[in-house]
Amino acid sequence: MGSPSDLVVLRAPMRSRTDALDDGRGALRGLAAGVVGMGGVLDAVPAGPGEAVAALERLDERAAARLRRFVDVPDGSFAWTLTDAGLHLGRITGGYRYDADPEAAAADLVHVRPCDWLAAPVPDDEVPAAVHRTIERGGRNLQRIHPGDIETLTARVWESRSRGA
């Protein structure tokens, strides 16, 4: 799935931009469904990522730009999300799809990619400092986490935790 230097690490809040839905259900849906993603319910199911970006662009150019970047993230990249239980780490395992399931729409988590999530949250003392800083800033946008060593540090956490540490 590529070396850590080829991959990116994302903050994936999976929080709706709709205040009424911003109650954590997106992250819980993502963990339960084995996906990572973002919101932006469309009137019609797009045939693929290009059509999804174009449809979203008519509604919100900035959201379309975020979706375009998300679609382009390499397979094998990592995602961190936060629930009441703690920080969860996942690994993106495939390409984009639009999730038309009513539960996905209810959570406003419809633009998704498959993601293998670790079975339990990562203990705080094992989470890289850059992840803590990015999460603490808050926000609803899916975004890349920096600095450059975050890929290596996150890959180490993934390796140790996915082996049942």
C-alpha positions as CSV (number, residue, x, y, z in Angstrom):
1,M,0.0,0.0,0.0
2,G,2.9,2.3,-0.4
3,S,5.6,3.5,2.0
4,P,4.7,6.1,4.7
5,S,6.3,8.9,2.6
6,D,3.9,8.2,-0.2
7,L,0.8,8.3,2.0
8,V,-1.0,11.1,3.8
9,V,-2.6,11.4,7.3
10,L,-6.0,12.9,7.5
11,R,-8.0,14.5,10.3
12,A,-11.4,13.0,9.5
13,P,-13.9,14.6,11.9
14,M,-16.9,13.2,9.9
15,R,-19.0,16.0,11.4
16,S,-21.9,17.4,9.5
17,R,-21.8,21.0,8.4
18,T,-25.5,21.0,9.4
19,D,-25.6,22.0,13.1
20,A,-28.6,19.7,13.8
21,L,-26.6,16.7,12.7
22,D,-23.3,17.7,14.3
23,D,-23.7,15.3,17.3
24,G,-21.0,12.7,16.6
25,R,-23.2,10.4,14.5
26,G,-21.0,10.8,11.4
27,A,-17.9,9.4,13.1
28,L,-19.9,6.6,14.7
29,R,-21.5,5.8,11.3
30,G,-18.0,5.8,9.7
31,L,-16.6,3.4,12.3
32,A,-19.6,1.1,12.2
33,A,-19.8,1.0,8.4
34,G,-16.0,0.7,7.8
35,V,-15.7,4.0,5.9
36,V,-14.2,7.4,6.2
37,G,-15.7,10.4,4.5
38,M,-17.6,13.7,4.4
39,G,-21.1,15.0,4.0
40,G,-22.9,16.8,1.3
41,V,-26.1,14.9,0.4
42,L,-26.9,15.1,-3.3
43,D,-30.3,14.9,-5.0
44,A,-29.2,12.1,-7.2
45,V,-26.7,9.3,-6.8
46,P,-23.6,10.3,-8.9
47,A,-22.1,7.8,-11.3
48,G,-18.6,8.3,-9.9
49,P,-16.3,10.8,-8.3
50,G,-16.2,13.2,-11.2
51,E,-20.0,13.5,-11.3
52,A,-20.1,13.9,-7.5
53,V,-17.5,16.7,-7.5
54,A,-19.5,18.4,-10.3
55,A,-22.8,18.1,-8.5
56,L,-21.3,19.4,-5.2
57,E,-19.6,22.2,-7.1
58,R,-23.1,23.6,-8.1
59,L,-23.9,23.7,-4.3
60,D,-20.7,24.6,-2.7
61,E,-17.4,25.2,-4.5
62,R,-15.3,24.8,-1.3
63,A,-16.9,21.5,-0.5
64,A,-16.3,20.3,-4.0
65,A,-12.6,21.2,-3.7
66,R,-12.4,19.2,-0.4
67,L,-14.1,16.2,-2.1
68,R,-11.7,16.4,-5.0
69,R,-8.7,16.3,-2.6
70,F,-10.3,13.4,-0.6
71,V,-10.9,11.4,-3.8
72,D,-7.2,11.8,-4.7
73,V,-5.8,10.6,-1.4
74,P,-3.7,7.4,-2.0
75,D,-5.0,4.1,-0.9
76,G,-3.2,3.0,2.3
77,S,-3.3,6.6,3.7
78,F,-4.4,7.0,7.3
79,A,-7.3,8.8,9.0
80,W,-7.9,9.9,12.6
81,T,-11.3,10.6,14.0
82,L,-12.6,11.5,17.4
83,T,-15.6,10.0,19.3
84,D,-16.5,10.2,23.0
85,A,-14.5,7.0,23.4
86,G,-11.3,8.7,22.1
87,L,-9.2,8.9,19.0
88,H,-9.6,6.2,16.4
89,L,-7.1,5.3,13.6
90,G,-8.1,3.9,10.3
91,R,-6.4,3.0,7.0
92,I,-8.1,3.8,3.7
93,T,-8.4,0.7,1.6
94,G,-10.2,1.7,-1.6
95,G,-11.7,4.3,-3.9
96,Y,-14.6,6.7,-3.6
97,R,-18.2,5.9,-3.7
98,Y,-21.4,7.7,-2.9
99,D,-23.3,6.0,0.0
100,A,-27.0,6.3,-0.8
101,D,-28.1,4.4,2.3
102,P,-30.7,6.4,4.3
103,E,-28.5,6.0,7.5
104,A,-25.6,7.6,5.6
105,A,-27.8,10.5,4.7
106,A,-29.1,10.8,8.2
107,A,-25.5,11.1,9.5
108,D,-24.5,13.3,6.5
109,L,-21.7,10.9,5.7
110,V,-22.3,10.1,2.0
111,H,-19.0,10.8,0.2
112,V,-17.0,7.8,1.5
113,R,-14.0,5.5,1.0
114,P,-13.6,2.1,2.6
115,C,-11.5,2.3,5.7
116,D,-10.2,-0.4,8.1
117,W,-10.5,1.1,11.6
118,L,-8.6,-0.3,14.6
119,A,-10.9,-2.2,17.0
120,A,-10.4,0.3,19.8
121,P,-9.4,3.9,20.3
122,V,-5.6,4.6,20.5
123,P,-4.4,5.5,24.0
124,D,-3.7,9.3,24.2
125,D,-0.1,8.7,25.0
126,E,0.4,6.8,21.7
127,V,-1.2,9.4,19.5
128,P,1.3,11.7,17.8
129,A,1.4,15.2,19.1
130,A,0.5,16.7,15.6
131,V,-2.7,14.7,15.7
132,H,-3.6,16.1,19.1
133,R,-2.9,19.6,18.0
134,T,-4.9,19.3,14.8
135,I,-7.9,17.7,16.6
136,E,-7.8,20.3,19.4
137,R,-8.1,23.1,16.8
138,G,-11.5,21.7,16.0
139,G,-13.4,22.1,12.8
140,R,-15.5,20.0,10.5
141,N,-13.3,19.7,7.5
142,L,-11.4,16.6,6.4
143,Q,-7.8,17.8,6.1
144,R,-4.3,16.7,5.9
145,I,-2.2,16.6,9.1
146,H,1.3,18.0,9.1
147,P,4.4,18.0,9.8
148,G,6.2,15.6,7.5
149,D,7.0,13.0,10.1
150,I,3.3,12.4,10.9
151,E,3.1,9.7,8.2
152,T,6.0,7.6,9.8
153,L,4.7,8.2,13.4
154,T,1.1,7.2,12.4
155,A,2.4,4.1,10.5
156,R,4.2,3.0,13.6
157,V,1.0,3.3,15.7
158,W,-0.9,1.4,13.1
159,E,1.7,-1.4,13.0
160,S,1.8,-1.8,16.7
161,R,-2.0,-1.5,17.3
162,S,-3.1,-3.6,14.3
163,R,-1.0,-6.5,15.7
164,G,-3.0,-6.4,18.9
165,A,-0.7,-4.4,21.1
